[in-house]
Amino acid sequence: MLVPSVIGIILVTVVTVGGDFASVTLVNNGYDGIVVAINPAVPEDETLINNIRNMFTRASPTLFTATKKRAYFRNINILVPKTWTNGSYQTAVGLTYRKADVIIAPPNPVRGDNPYVRQTGACGEPGTHMHLTPGWVNDPREFLYGPTDKVIVHEWAHLRWGVFDEYATGNHKRHYLDSNNVLQATRCPLSMRGVNREYVAPFNLNQTCIINETTLLPASDTCYFILGIEQPRGLKTSMMSYSHLSSVLEFCHSDPNDPVNQHNTEADNEQNAKCNLRSTWDVITSTSDFSGGSNPPNPTLTNLAPTFRVVRVAASRRFMLVLDVSGSMSGNRLLMMRQSAGDFISTSLPDGDKVGIVQFHSSADLMMEIVQISSQLDRVAIATGIPTIAGGPTCIGCGIQAAMNEMERHDANETCGNIIVLTDGQENQRPYVNEVSQSAIQKNCVVNAILFTTTANRDLVDLVVATGGQWFFAQERNLKRLMGSFAAIAADNDGDVRNLVSTILYKQYVFAAGQSRTGRVIIDSTVGINTTFKFSYQTQPPTVVLTSPTRCLHYSLPIPLPGTCVGHPLANTDTTLKFVEFVIPGRATIGTWNYSITSMYIDTVSVSVTSKTVGNVQPIVVLTRTRSTSNIVLGPVVIEATVTRGDPGQPVLNLTVVAVIETPESTEQRLQLLDNGGNSDTTSNDGVYSAMFFNFTSRGRYSIQVEVNGSLSNSGDTTFTSNAPLIFGVRFPNGTVVGNPEAGESHPNAGGTGDGGFTRVTTGGALEFAGEVTPPEFDTFAPIQINDLTATQEDPNDVTSGIRLSFTAPGDDMDSGTATSYKVCYTFGDPTHLSTNFDGNICRTLPVQPQVANTRESFIIQSPDTTGMTGSIRY
């Protein structure tokens, strides 16, 4: 593998993949469809809404100037929580907190009030969301963060175009030696003027930085570059560097005809490291917003003020189950559908939601009118509407139409709501899906689909995408995938995690007659309310013994037995939906619960354990996604899972995170996701666990579930993402340097909260692979590019001591297996030559056997020949 790298600079391939911007468009220079969502934990505040309007109104012309008259904010939706009742709000249609572009939420414990973007992908890949706090929106403290409009544009560039900071962040240093061995502050452009000063809290900047005579760099990590008020004539960049300067209006570019504003390729910053030394403007203009002549400059635009629409999350949600009972659904498929739909009604939906049931075959039948859930009795009553008999053709369009009719009958003034279609076959009876799709779209229905089939029902998948729903895939043998799919659809997307229902365990056992199986599950300190152990079977009820951490027993048998817990018998055996269930009263005891299952029959038993968050506790939140513009992929795709305490919350570190991918052949592949900052994972210790999946076995659909286990004590306080640059001080024309008394404040350190182990399981949706499957004997995939190289002289006082290279090992195929060899190239000249003409430099193949992928490599190579060179040498 050829890995282009140079000391102090990481060179990576630029890859543009999808983000969460399906709803945002840039047409005729205006951004439409932007969603700014307010977290339910934020108290109702009309001033907050007004300040959101004001800051984006100010930012719009600033964005227009920064993009050289190419883009501005035209239409913005402000989504307020359902708990906000004092204002006059329209009900939101098709907008959710979870898919918002900007969230207004309480401070992240690690970031404080700093504005930031959750940015987990490669150069040019959009971020997931921008996080602003109510404290910052209502009091932006421009003396600390700079003008509000510029902060918004700076963060929008992270979010929309996937560019990175040009000042020092993360492991990047505030100072470096340039190609002339001159000490420079990390910045862009290089022409930006200032002085280096030691920052002594609270705001003393009188001391000049001390320089280490060996490294020629500042001796301490408290040496800061303090910008001067006077800057070079014509300085206009860069919005990704020190944007608070009054003259800074644009992004650094690569035009040599404007050297004052030209990109600084030598600076030790994240933009150079992740974007192959490219300028931010080069990356921005390469995105779909502007490439190919899209949205050219339009100097005639004068009205740049955005329009705003304030809408509220619906007070309650409506669901219609649309269940397939055609002939192919008979037997075990019908039972699995009944069990998973019953679990959706009994466990997944919170009180207050409304649900009805439709079945379809050659036509559609309303099995249960829409009922609002307010008690366990309601859940039991609704479950009686789950179909029991299968037979006939398949008319999916009939089912969707019947669901829309029931929504309208129930309340014609209410938004259509969620339709969940579960089907196993290709439709063969009119009306077809494409004949009712337009009506579903016009009525603002959100259509979701759970598919038993591997390739059929393309029109249904298209309708799901068009209405902003989710689609899932499950094989007939796997009840846990069906239950997980329903649970994912039921998850409330309004951002309120205070009542989060977490899945602690999904497991499936196959029994021979008379066989017993055992297992265990941890109930951790963040959960314990309405804890439910459910054992779903196919033949006859098994005997289940549940042992609490206090060693008392819950039996599935109702007879008096020794050692039973208070409240025995708790077990509910439902022979219609075929499950044995224990609902622990009050708060379940924290610790390890053990279970024993004995079946006297050949059977399959699925175990699920769910539990609700304890009040006033930050829950474990697991969010999964694939870095792809579509659920239909032609090649490798990155799967990632973000694990935090709360949302927004601090990252949870040092976990074992595994994506379990089910293939069209009903086999499972286990892929470990890592938070090591190497290979597919772009940043270490940020709570985002990632890996590349490429082992597609055939064309068809693949489902993803993610399993997480680890310790609550590993909640981190790492700086996991870039934040707005703080103004530490200013240098006046007379040479006086004045510090900022606010810049030295520390943000809350909430690291290490909680203790004990925990587990979580979440369903991450599905993919359809439509590419070419490569036979195993062909070596198609190259090793993944190294993105975390560091290089240091082994002995700073001995130029012959060698160079220590450290990085995460790539694999033979992407980030899997073992590479064959390493080749290193270096230059004493322009480092851009390493990315433009790798082999045209000084190169050698290393006598080092690569380790298995994702292992940390660290070894010494021979120092470059510096014969005849004097002074400090940069290579």
Buried (B, 14 or more C-beta within 10 A) or exposed (E): BBBBBBBBBBBBEBBBBBBBBEBBBBEEBBBBBBBBBBBBBBEBBEEBBEBBBEBBBBBBBBBBBBBBBBBBBBBBBBBBBBBBEEEEBEBBBBBBBBBBBBBBBBBBBBBBBBBBBBBBBBBBBBBBBBBBBBEBBEEBBBEBBBBBBBBBBBBBBBBBBBBBBBBBBBBBBBBBBEEEEEBBBBBBBBBBBBBBBBBEEEBBBEEEBEBEEEBBBBBEEBBBBBBBEEBEEEBBBBBBBBBBBEEBBBBBBBEEEEEBBBBBBBBBBBBBBBBBBBBBBBBBBBBBBBEEEBBEBBEEBEEBBBEBEBBBBBEBBBBBBBBBBBEBBEEEBBBBBBBBBBBBBBBBBBEEBBBBBBBBBBEBBBBBBBBBBEEEEBBEBBBEBBBEEBEBBBBBBBBBBBBBBBBEEBEEEBBBBBBBBBBBBBBEBEBBBBEBBEBBBEBBBBBBBBBBBBBBBEBBBBBBBEBBBBBBBBBBEBBBBBBBBBBBBBBBBBBBBBBBBBBBBBBBBEBEEEBEBEBEBBBBBBBBBBBBBBBBBBBEBBBBBBBBBEEBBBBBBEEEEEEBBEEBBBBBBBEEBBBBBBBBEEBBBBBBBBBBBBBBBEBBBBBBBBBBBBEEBBBBBBBBBBBBBBBBBEEBBBBBBBBBBBBBBBBBBEBEBBBBBBBBEEEEBEBEBBBBBBBBBBBBBBBBBBBBBBBBBEBBBBBBBBBBBBBBBBBBBBBBBBBBBBBBBBBEEEEEBEBBBBBBEEBEEBBEBBEBEBBBBBBBBBBBBBEEEBEEEEEEBBBBBBBBBBBBBEEEEEEEBBBBBEBBBBBBBBBBBBBEEBBBBBBBEEBBBBBEEBEEBEEEEBEBEBBEBBBEBEBBBEBBEEEEEEEEEBB
